[in-house]
Amino acid sequence: MDLSTTIAGVRFPTCLMNASGALCVTKAELEALGQSRSGAIVTKSMTPAFRQGNPEPRYYSFPGGSINSMGLPNLGYPAYADIIPTLQTFGKPVIASIAGLSPPDFLEAARAITAVSPDLIEVNLSCPNIAGKPQIGYDVEASRALLLELKKIVTVPMGVKLPPYFDPVHYEITARMLLDVKVDFMTVINSVGNGLVVDPEEERVVIKPRYGFGGLGGAMIKPVALANVRAFWKLIGDSIPIIGTGGVVSGTDMFEHILCGAKAVQIGTALVDEGVGVFQRLEKELGELLQRKGYASLSDCRGRLQEL
Ligand code: DHB
């Protein structure tokens, strides 16, 4: 079964890849993604300088999903600029995720990373774990202004990683802004921000930073992710390709994202739980499911979710 896909003119050998943040901070982790069946190598969101991140424990996985407050631990963009040319020898797209604590941080990272020509740049508008910093993705005019500045600098296809939205008006104003700015792809969704997981036996929170509050991922967020993929696909169609992210644990979960309109799917919590072998398992599960249903390709079912 051909599971390849094309996003913003870039061909991906398979339509599944890691989500930014999951096993993609160090050179060794990024190279392991290169050697795996992941259809791309997505970097951790990078900031101008190295960051240790928040104190541990800062990631916790449980049967329904995960919670994290990593605090943007990353090597800093100069290190990723050095690594990216090596990553490009693995024969799959390299997606550089850029972030920042302020707009100038994003612009600085974008300038340096554009110079080494990753295949795509994913602008992270949705980091929920920095104390005192609201997610820029929840401010549509601030997002527009930042993206317009970035567009002047970035010469490779540039997309956005969005937080989940919960209100139809937010889908509409965000979709309009993304169409105005002409972003090349959108990754939907980042973790569901500022959840709280409680250990009732110990009577305490499960991660240390920020009083235990953190971004939720994994199986529990799938309906939120599917709603966001579907809502944006209905508003934007194929003019901005969508990478679906959130709650993918099985080939069936991938299929659901594709039915909602996703052209590719990213794996976060399941990758951290299972390691890079997850890609082979999911690829097999999706291939078998499509075959059983009689689909010859992704384009035969993509977006074709039926309504009652
Ligand atoms: C972190 C978490 C995110 O969801 C994100 O988009 C970027 C960074 C973090 O805590 O490291």
Residues whose N, C-alpha, C, O or C-beta is under 5 A from the ligand:
A	BS01	DHB	S45 S69 M70 G71 L72 P73 N124 S126 C127 P128 N129 N190 S191 G215
